C-alpha cells in the first residue's frame, strides 16, 4: 500500500473517531444508531421535548431474589428536555435495593461523557400525591439538545417472586419502544397470568435463555395533574400473577373466595374465656350497641400497644424479634401486637359481646379503584373488622394508628368491602365521612402596624383525616424537625414571616385533634400607599396559589375526602386608621357539594373580625370526569379570588397631623 492511501485511511479514521467511539459497545452499552443522533423531531408526540428510544426491563424470577435489570435510552430535543431529563430519580420502597447504576451522555458529535460513580446519592422524594418515597438520585453530565442519554440500574426485591408484579408501560415522556423480559419462577409460563389495564398489552412469547417477552410501541407520555385519581387508575400497565385457577365468572370466583376467607378467619377471631372476660370488663355499664362498640374500640387502642407505633419505642429489628400472636387471646395476654392483631382482637371482643362479626377485605382507593369484575383478590389488600349492628354492617379498623372510633381511613371510605360468609359472601359499600368530620379550624389574634407589619398568635387544629395525616407525618420527627418543617411551610406563603414559640399538641394521641400554635410577625403583610393600607382579610389563605392553574385537563378530578375549613381572625388596626372600604366578598354555593362564606365586621371601632367558612365534598361527591373540569376550575378560581379579596384602611385626617 502506498503512503498516500495510508494517510487517507488514517485521516478517515481520525474524522470518524467520535462516531466510532459512540457506536462501539463497551461495558454492555448497546451500539448507538447514528440515525438516533441525527433525529431532529420526535416520533411519538410531535411537540415532545424528549423521547425514549427504548426502555428495556429484564425480570428474573428464577433466583432467590426478584431482580429487575433496567436500561433506558433517551433522545433530547429541546432545552426543556435537558432540564426535565438531566436529573434522574430512581424510586424504591421498603427493603428493595437499587444497585449497579451506570449512565452516560452521548453528545450530538458522538463524543461520550460518563456518569461518575460519586454522582449518585440517596434522598427522599415527596410526590404530587403527598407520598414520600426513597430514591437514588443523580444528574446526567453534559446534556444538550440533539444528544442522547442512557442509564442502567438493577432493582433487587429480596425474597419475593414476580407474583403480582406491576409492569409499567408509560413514562413522563413518550416512549418509542418498551419491552419486558420475564423469566418465570418455575422456568415455565404455566400458571402465569397477565391482566392489562388501560391498554392492550400483547401476550408474552417465548424468548431466549428461559425468558418470555412482550413489548409495546409508541406509548404517549403520562403526566401527573393536581387532584387526579391514583396513577395506576389512569395509565397503561399490566399485572403479572401466578394462579392455576381459571374463573370465567367473577361472581363465582368471589363466592368461592369469600367462603375460604370465612373459614380461614375463624381462628383469627376465636373467642375464649379470657376474651369474654375482657369484653365484659371493657363494656361495663354501656347499654347501647354504639356505646358497647366504642368502649371495645377504646380498649383495643389504649390497652394493647401497637408494635408499629412510635410510642412502642421498637426498632425494625425489635419488631422482627417479637413473637407472633397466633390468636386474639395471645394479643390480649401479651398486650402488644401488629395493627392486624389489634383489629382481630376487636372482632373477637365484639363477637364475645354478642355481635355478629367478620374479617372483611377491601381495596385501597389511593392505589386503584377496585373492579369486582376482575377475579383476583390482589386488589383487596386491607383488612378490617365488620360488625353487624341491626341490619347493617359497620366497619372498624382499631389497628390503624390515630384512627378514631367510627372512622375508616380515607383510603377505605366509599369502596366495596367483601364480607365473607359460609354460604353467601357479599360486597358491601363503606360510607364516606362528612365534610365536618375532617376540619381545619384556624384562629388568629393579630395586630397590624401602620407600616403594614402584622403580628400575633396563631393556632391551627385538625380533626378527622386531616389529623390522621398530620400525625403520620410528624410522629417520628423530632421537635426540632417539626418546628423546621412548619416554619418552611409558613414561609412558602409568607416569605417574610418570622415564626417563634411553636408548640405542637397531641402528635401521637389516638383521639384528640392534632394542633399547633405559634407567634408570627410578618413585615409587609399590608401594602401602604399614601394615606391608605390595603389588607387581605383572608389571613390563612395569604400567598396560596390557585388550585387548578391550567386551562386544560386530561385526567378526571379526584379529591381524597370531603373537608371543611373554619377560620376566625381578629386584627387590631393601627391607631389613627379606620375602614375605608370593608365590603366582604360575596358568598357562593355549588348545590350540596360546596359552600363558601366570609363575614367581616368591626368591634370597638378598631378591631377587625373576619369569620370564614368553606366546605367541599357534600354528599360524598369526590370524583369528577375531565369534562367537568371547567366548572370545577371556575369554582376554585372563584374561591381563590374571594380569598384574595382586599379591603382598604384610611388614615384619619387628625392622625396625619
C-alpha positions in Angstrom: 0.0 0.0 0.0 1.4 3.4 -0.9 1.9 6.1 1.7 -0.9 8.2 0.3 -3.7 5.6 0.8 -2.4 5.0 4.3 -2.5 8.7 5.1 -6.1 8.9 3.7 -7.2 5.9 5.8 -5.7 7.5 8.9 -7.5 10.7 8.1 -10.8 9.0 7.7 -10.3 7.1 11.0 -9.5 10.4 12.8 -12.5 12.2 11.3 -14.9 9.4 12.3 -13.3 8.6 15.6 -16.0 10.2 17.8 -18.8 8.4 15.8 -17.0 5.1 16.0 -16.5 5.6 19.7 -20.2 6.3 20.2 -21.2 3.3 18.1 -18.8 0.8 19.7 -20.5 -1.2 22.5 -18.4 -1.1 25.7 -19.3 -2.4 29.1 -22.5 -3.8 27.8 -23.7 -0.5 26.4 -25.6 -1.1 23.1 -24.3 0.4 19.9 -25.8 3.8 19.1 -27.7 4.1 15.8 -26.4 7.2 14.0 -29.9 7.8 12.9 -30.9 8.5 16.5 -28.2 11.1 16.9 -29.4 12.7 13.7 -33.1 12.8 14.7 -34.5 16.3 14.7 -38.1 15.7 15.6 -39.9 13.2 17.9 -41.7 10.1 16.6 -44.5 9.6 19.1 -45.6 13.1 20.0 -44.6 15.9 17.7 -44.1 18.6 20.4 -42.2 16.4 22.9 -39.1 17.8 24.4 -37.5 14.4 24.8 -38.4 10.9 23.8 -37.4 7.4 25.0 -35.8 5.4 22.1 -36.1 2.2 24.1 -36.8 1.1 27.6 -35.9 -2.5 28.4 -36.6 -4.3 31.6 -35.5 -7.9 32.3 -37.2 -9.6 35.3 -35.5 -12.7 36.7 -37.9 -14.7 38.9 -35.9 -17.9 38.8 -33.5 -16.9 41.6 -33.9 -16.3 45.3 -34.4 -12.6 44.9 -36.5 -10.9 42.3 -34.2 -8.8 40.1 -35.2 -6.1 37.6 -32.5 -5.0 35.2 -33.4 -1.7 33.5 -31.9 0.0 30.6 -33.3 3.2 29.1 -32.0 5.5 26.2 -33.5 8.9 25.7 -33.2 11.4 22.9 -33.1 15.1 23.9 -34.7 17.6 21.5 -35.0 20.9 23.4 -33.6 22.9 26.3 -36.7 22.0 28.3 -35.9 18.3 27.6 -32.4 18.9 29.0 -33.9 20.4 32.1 -36.5 17.7 32.7 -34.4 14.6 31.8 -31.0 15.5 33.1 -31.9 14.8 36.7 -32.9 11.2 37.4 -34.7 9.8 40.4 -35.0 6.0 40.7 -37.7 5.2 43.3 -37.6 2.2 45.6 -39.6 1.1 48.6 -39.1 -0.8 51.9 -36.4 -3.4 51.7 -35.9 -3.0 48.0 -32.4 -2.0 46.8 -31.1 -0.1 43.8 -27.6 -1.0 42.7 -25.2 -1.1 39.7 -26.2 2.3 38.4 -24.3 3.4 35.3 -25.0 6.2 32.8 -23.5 8.2 30.0 -24.3 11.1 27.8 -23.7 10.8 24.0 -23.3 14.4 22.7 -24.5 15.4 19.2 -21.0 15.0 17.8 -20.9 11.4 19.1 -18.5 12.1 22.0 -19.3 10.4 25.3 -19.3 11.7 28.9 -19.6 9.0 31.6 -21.7 9.4 34.8 -19.3 9.4 37.7 -19.9 6.9 40.5 -19.8 9.5 43.2 -22.6 11.5 41.4 -25.3 9.1 42.8 -26.8 9.9 46.2 -29.9 9.0 48.3 -32.7 11.3 49.1 -36.4 11.4 49.9 -38.9 12.5 47.3 -42.4 13.9 48.0 -44.7 13.0 45.2 -47.6 15.1 43.9 -49.9 12.8 45.9 -48.0 13.6 49.1 -46.5 10.2 49.5 -42.8 10.1 50.5 -40.6 7.6 48.6 -36.8 6.8 48.7 -34.8 7.5 45.6 -31.4 7.1 44.2 -30.8 10.4 42.5 -28.2 11.6 40.0 -27.7 14.2 37.3 -26.6 13.2 33.9 -23.5 15.1 32.7 -23.1 17.5 29.7 -26.6 17.0 28.4 -27.6 19.2 25.5 -30.3 19.3 22.8 -29.6 16.8 20.0 -27.8 14.4 22.2 -28.7 11.1 23.9 -28.6 10.0 27.5 -28.8 6.4 28.7 -28.6 4.7 32.1 -28.9 1.3 33.6 -29.7 0.0 37.0 -30.8 -3.1 38.9 -33.6 -3.2 41.4 -33.4 -6.1 43.9 -36.5 -7.2 45.8 -35.3 -9.6 48.4 -37.1 -12.9 49.0 -40.2 -12.2 46.8 -41.4 -13.5 43.5 -42.9 -11.9 40.4 -46.4 -12.8 41.6 -48.5 -9.6 41.5 -45.7 -7.6 39.9 -46.8 -4.4 38.0 -45.3 -3.7 34.6 -45.5 -0.1 33.7 -45.6 1.0 30.0 -45.6 4.8 30.2 -43.2 7.4 31.4 -43.3 11.2 31.8 -42.1 11.4 28.2 -43.2 9.4 25.1 -41.6 6.0 24.5 -40.9 4.5 21.1 -40.4 1.0 22.4 -40.8 -0.6 25.8 -40.0 -4.2 26.2 -40.2 -6.6 29.2 -38.5 -10.0 29.5 -39.7 -12.2 32.3 -38.1 -15.5 33.4 -40.9 -17.2 35.4 -40.3 -18.7 38.8 -40.7 -22.3 37.7 -38.9 -21.7 34.3 -42.3 -22.2 32.6 -45.1 -19.8 32.0 -47.7 -22.3 33.2 -49.9 -20.6 35.8 -48.6 -17.2 34.8 -51.4 -14.8 34.1 -51.3 -11.2 32.8 -54.1 -8.7 33.4 -53.8 -5.4 31.5 -55.2 -2.0 32.4 -55.9 0.9 30.1 -54.4 -0.7 27.1 -53.9 -3.9 25.2 -50.5 -5.4 26.3 -49.6 -8.3 23.9 -49.2 -11.7 25.4 -45.8 -12.9 26.5 -44.0 -15.1 23.9 -41.0 -17.4 24.4 -37.6 -15.7 24.0 -34.0 -16.7 24.7 -32.5 -18.1 27.9 -35.8 -19.1 29.6 -37.3 -15.6 29.2 -40.7 -14.7 27.9 -41.1 -11.2 26.4 -43.8 -8.6 25.5 -43.5 -5.1 24.1 -45.5 -2.0 23.2 -44.6 0.8 20.8 -45.4 4.5 20.5 -46.5 4.9 24.1 -47.7 8.5 24.8 -46.3 10.4 27.8 -48.1 10.1 31.1 -48.4 13.4 33.0 -49.4 13.9 36.6 -52.0 16.5 37.4 -53.1 18.1 40.7 -56.0 16.3 42.3 -56.1 13.3 40.0 -57.1 9.6 40.6 -54.3 7.1 41.5 -51.7 6.9 38.8 -52.4 3.2 38.0 -56.1 4.1 37.6 -55.2 6.1 34.5 -52.0 4.8 32.8 -51.2 1.7 30.8 -49.8 -1.2 32.8 -50.1 -4.9 33.3 -50.3 -7.2 36.4 -48.4 -10.4 36.3 -49.7 -13.1 38.7 -49.4 -16.8 39.2 -52.6 -18.8 39.5 -53.7 -22.3 38.4 -57.3 -21.4 39.0 -59.3 -20.1 36.0 -62.6 -18.3 36.5 -64.7 -17.0 33.7 -67.4 -15.9 36.1 -66.2 -13.3 38.6 -69.3 -13.8 40.8 -68.4 -17.5 41.2 -64.8 -16.6 42.0 -65.8 -14.1 44.8 -68.3 -16.6 46.2 -65.7 -19.3 46.5 -63.0 -16.9 47.7 -65.4 -15.5 50.4 -66.1 -18.9 51.7 -62.4 -19.7 52.0 -61.8 -16.4 53.9 -64.7 -17.1 56.2 -63.2 -20.5 57.2 -59.6 -19.3 57.5 -60.6 -16.3 59.7 -62.2 -18.4 62.3 -59.0 -18.9 64.2 -58.0 -15.3 63.8 -61.1 -14.2 65.7 -61.5 -17.1 68.1 -63.2 -16.4 71.4 -62.2 -18.0 74.7 -62.9 -17.3 78.4 -60.2 -14.6 78.6 -61.7 -12.7 75.6 -65.2 -13.0 77.1 -64.0 -11.6 80.5 -62.1 -8.7 78.8 -65.1 -7.8 76.7 -67.4 -7.7 79.7 -65.0 -5.6 81.7 -64.4 -3.2 78.8 -68.1 -2.7 78.1 -69.0 -2.1 81.7 -72.3 -0.3 82.1 -72.7 0.6 78.4 -76.2 -0.4 77.2 -76.5 0.6 73.5 -74.7 -1.2 70.7 -72.9 2.0 69.8 -71.6 2.6 73.3 -70.5 -1.0 73.6 -68.5 -1.0 70.4 -66.9 2.3 71.3 -65.7 1.0 74.6 -64.3 -2.1 73.0 -62.6 0.1 70.4 -61.1 2.3 73.0 -59.9 -0.8 74.9 -58.0 -2.0 71.9 -56.5 1.4 71.2 -55.3 2.0 74.8 -54.8 -1.4 76.5 -52.9 -3.1 73.6 -49.7 -1.5 72.3 -49.4 -1.2 68.6 -46.0 -2.5 67.6 -45.8 -0.1 64.7 -46.4 3.0 66.8 -43.6 5.3 67.7 -44.9 5.1 71.3 -43.9 1.5 71.4 -40.3 2.5 71.0 -39.4 -0.5 68.9 -36.9 -0.6 66.1 -37.4 -2.7 62.9 -35.1 -5.3 64.5 -37.2 -5.3 67.7 -40.4 -5.8 65.7 -38.8 -8.7 63.8 -38.0 -10.5 67.1 -41.5 -10.2 68.5 -43.3 -13.5 68.9 -46.1 -13.9 66.5 -49.6 -13.7 68.0 -51.5 -16.8 66.8 -54.9 -15.7 68.2 -56.7 -12.8 69.8 -56.0 -14.4 73.2 -52.3 -14.1 72.5 -52.6 -10.4 71.7 -54.7 -9.8 74.8 -52.2 -11.6 77.0 -49.1 -10.0 75.7 -50.6 -6.6 75.4 -48.8 -5.9 72.2 -49.5 -6.7 68.5 -49.5 -5.6 64.9 -52.3 -3.5 63.6 -53.9 -6.6 62.2 -53.6 -8.3 65.5 -55.4 -5.5 67.2 -58.2 -5.5 64.6 -58.6 -9.3 65.1 -58.8 -8.7 68.8 -61.5 -6.1 68.4 -63.5 -8.6 66.2 -63.2 -11.3 68.8 -64.2 -9.0 71.6 -67.3 -7.8 69.6 -68.2 -11.5 69.0 -67.8 -12.2 72.7 -70.2 -9.3 73.4 -72.9 -11.0 71.2 -72.3 -9.1 67.9 -72.1 -10.9 64.5 -68.6 -10.2 63.2 -66.5 -10.9 60.2 -63.0 -10.2 59.0 -63.6 -8.3 55.8 -61.3 -7.3 52.9 -61.4 -4.1 50.9 -59.4 -2.2 48.3 -57.3 0.9 48.9 -58.6 3.6 46.7 -55.4 5.6 47.0 -53.8 2.8 44.9 -56.5 1.9 42.3 -60.3 1.9 42.1 -61.4 -1.7 42.7 -63.3 -3.6 39.9 -65.1 -6.6 41.1 -65.3 -7.9 37.6 -61.6 -8.8 37.9 -61.3 -12.2 39.5 -58.2 -11.6 41.5 -58.0 -10.9 45.3 -54.8 -9.0 44.9 -56.6 -5.7 45.0 -58.4 -6.4 48.3 -55.3 -5.6 50.2 -56.6 -4.2 53.5 -58.2 -6.0 56.4 -60.9 -4.6 58.8 -63.5 -5.8 61.2 -67.1 -5.9 60.1 -69.7 -5.9 62.8 -73.4 -6.2 62.2 -75.5 -3.6 64.0 -79.2 -4.1 63.4 -79.4 -5.0 59.7 -76.3 -3.1 58.7 -72.6 -3.9 58.6 -70.4 -1.4 60.3 -66.6 -1.3 59.7 -63.8 -0.8 62.2 -60.0 -0.6 62.0 -58.6 -0.1 65.5 -55.2 -1.4 64.3 -54.6 1.8 62.3 -52.7 4.4 64.2 -54.6 7.5 65.1 -57.9 6.4 63.7 -60.8 7.4 66.0 -63.9 5.4 66.6 -66.5 5.4 63.8 -64.0 6.5 61.1 -62.2 4.4 58.5 -59.0 5.5 56.8 -60.0 7.7 53.8 -58.4 5.1 51.5 -61.1 2.7 52.7 -64.1 5.1 52.5 -66.5 4.7 49.6 -65.2 1.3 48.5 -66.6 -2.2 48.3 -65.8 -4.4 51.3 -66.0 -8.2 50.8 -67.9 -9.5 53.9 -67.2 -13.3 53.8 -69.8 -15.9 54.7 -70.0 -19.7 54.7 -73.0 -19.5 52.3 -73.2 -16.2 50.5 -70.5 -13.6 50.7 -71.4 -10.0 49.9 -69.8 -6.8 48.7 -70.9 -4.0 50.9 -70.2 -0.3 50.3 -68.3 1.5 53.0 -69.6 5.0 54.0 -67.9 8.3 53.2 -67.3 10.7 56.1 -68.9 14.1 56.1 -67.1 17.4 55.4 -67.5 18.3 59.0 -65.5 15.2 60.1 -62.3 16.5 58.6 -61.9 20.1 59.6 -59.2 22.7 59.7 -60.1 25.1 62.5 -57.9 28.1 62.5 -57.7 31.1 64.8 -55.5 34.2 64.8 -55.3 37.2 67.1 -53.2 39.8 65.3 -52.2 43.4 65.4 -51.5 45.5 62.4 -48.9 48.3 62.4 -49.1 51.3 60.2 -46.1 50.2 58.2 -48.0 47.0 57.2 -46.5 44.6 59.6 -48.8 42.1 61.1 -48.0 40.2 64.4 -49.8 37.9 66.8 -50.8 34.5 67.9 -52.0 31.7 65.6 -53.5 28.3 66.4 -54.5 25.6 63.9 -56.4 22.5 64.8 -57.0 19.4 62.6 -59.7 16.7 63.0 -60.6 13.6 61.1 -58.5 12.7 58.1 -56.5 15.9 58.4 -55.4 15.0 61.9 -54.5 11.4 60.9 -52.3 12.6 58.0 -50.6 15.2 60.2 -49.9 12.7 63.0 -48.5 10.2 60.5 -46.3 13.0 59.0 -45.0 14.2 62.4 -45.0 11.3 64.8 -41.4 10.1 64.1 -39.9 13.6 63.7 -38.0 15.3 66.5 -39.3 18.5 68.0 -36.7 20.4 66.0 -37.7 18.8 62.8 -41.3 19.6 63.3 -40.6 23.2 64.0 -38.3 23.4 60.9 -40.9 21.8 58.7 -43.7 24.1 59.9 -41.6 27.2 59.6 -40.8 26.3 56.0 -44.4 25.6 55.2 -45.5 29.0 56.6 -42.7 30.8 54.7 -43.8 29.3 51.4 -46.9 31.5 51.7 -45.4 34.4 53.7 -41.8 34.7 52.7 -41.0 37.5 55.2 -42.6 35.6 58.1 -40.8 35.4 61.4 -42.1 32.3 63.3 -41.4 31.6 67.0 -42.9 30.0 70.1 -44.0 26.9 68.2 -46.0 24.3 70.1 -47.4 21.0 68.9 -50.3 19.2 70.6 -51.5 15.6 70.5 -49.0 14.4 68.0 -49.4 10.8 68.9 -52.8 10.9 70.7 -55.2 8.5 69.0 -58.3 10.5 70.0 -57.6 14.2 70.3 -57.2 16.7 67.4 -53.7 17.4 66.1 -52.9 21.1 66.7 -50.1 23.6 66.7 -49.7 27.2 67.7 -47.0 29.8 67.1 -46.2 33.5 67.3 -46.0 35.2 63.9 -44.5 38.5 62.7 -44.8 39.3 59.0 -43.4 42.6 57.7 -45.2 43.9 54.6 -48.4 41.9 55.0 -50.5 45.0 54.3 -49.4 47.4 51.5 -49.2 51.1 52.3 -49.9 53.6 49.6 -50.1 57.2 50.7 -52.8 57.5 53.4 -54.1 54.0 52.8 -53.3 50.5 53.8 -54.5 47.6 51.6 -55.2 44.5 53.6 -56.2 40.9 52.7 -58.6 39.7 55.4 -58.2 36.1 54.3 -55.2 35.7 56.5 -54.8 31.9 56.3 -55.1 32.0 52.5 -52.4 34.6 52.0 -50.0 33.6 49.3 -51.9 30.5 48.3 -51.7 29.5 44.6 -54.7 28.7 42.5 -55.9 25.1 42.9 -56.1 24.4 39.2 -53.7 26.7 37.2 -54.0 25.1 33.8 -56.8 25.7 31.3 -57.0 22.1 30.0 -57.3 18.8 31.7 -56.5 15.2 30.7 -57.4 13.1 33.7 -60.5 13.1 36.0 -60.5 15.3 39.1 -60.4 13.4 42.3 -60.5 14.5 46.0 -59.4 12.2 48.8 -62.2 13.0 51.2 -64.7 15.8 52.0 -63.4 18.6 54.2 -64.3 21.9 55.8 -62.5 25.0 56.9 -63.4 27.3 59.8 -61.3 30.5 60.2 -61.7 33.1 63.0 -59.3 36.1 62.7 -59.2 39.3 64.7 -56.9 42.1 63.6 -56.4 45.2 65.8 -56.0 48.1 63.4 -53.2 50.7 63.8 -54.1 53.9 65.7 -55.5 56.6 63.5 -56.8 54.2 60.8 -60.4 53.4 60.0 -62.1 51.2 57.4 -62.5 53.0 54.1 -63.8 50.0 52.2 -64.6 46.8 54.1 -67.1 45.0 52.0 -67.0 41.3 52.4 -66.5 39.0 49.3 -69.7 37.5 48.0 -70.6 34.0 49.3 -71.3 31.2 46.9 -72.7 27.7 46.8 -72.4 24.8 44.4 -75.5 22.8 45.2 -74.8 20.5 48.1 -71.2 19.9 47.0 -69.6 23.1 48.3 -70.3 26.4 50.1 -68.2 29.5 50.9 -68.8 32.5 53.1 -66.7 35.3 54.6 -68.1 37.8 57.1 -66.3 41.0 58.1 -67.3 43.2 61.0 -65.7 45.8 63.3 -65.8 45.8 67.1 -64.9 48.7 69.3 -64.1 50.8 66.3 -60.6 49.4 65.7 -60.9 45.6 65.9 -61.5 43.9 62.6 -63.2 40.5 62.9 -63.2 38.0 60.0 -65.0 34.7 60.0 -64.6 32.4 57.0 -66.1 29.0 56.3 -65.8 26.7 53.4 -66.6 23.0 52.7 -66.3 20.7 49.8 -67.4 17.2 49.0 -71.0 17.3 50.2 -72.9 14.0 49.6 -69.5 12.3 49.3 -69.0 13.7 45.8 -65.3 13.3 45.2 -64.7 12.1 41.6 -65.4 14.3 38.6 -64.9 13.5 34.9 -62.4 15.7 33.0 -65.5 17.1 31.1 -66.4 18.8 34.5 -63.0 20.5 34.7 -64.2 23.9 33.6 -67.0 24.4 36.1 -64.8 22.9 38.8 -61.9 25.1 38.0 -64.3 28.1 38.0 -65.4 27.2 41.5 -61.9 27.0 42.9 -60.9 30.1 40.9 -63.8 31.9 42.5 -62.7 30.7 45.9 -59.1 31.9 45.2 -60.5 35.3 44.1 -62.7 35.7 47.2 -59.9 34.6 49.5 -57.6 37.3 47.9 -60.2 40.0 48.4 -58.7 43.2 49.7 -60.1 45.9 52.0 -58.8 49.4 52.5 -57.9 51.3 55.6 -57.6 55.0 55.5 -55.6 57.2 57.9 -57.8 59.8 59.6 -57.0 63.5 59.0 -56.3 64.1 62.6 -53.8 61.2 62.7 -51.8 62.8 59.9 -51.0 66.0 61.8 
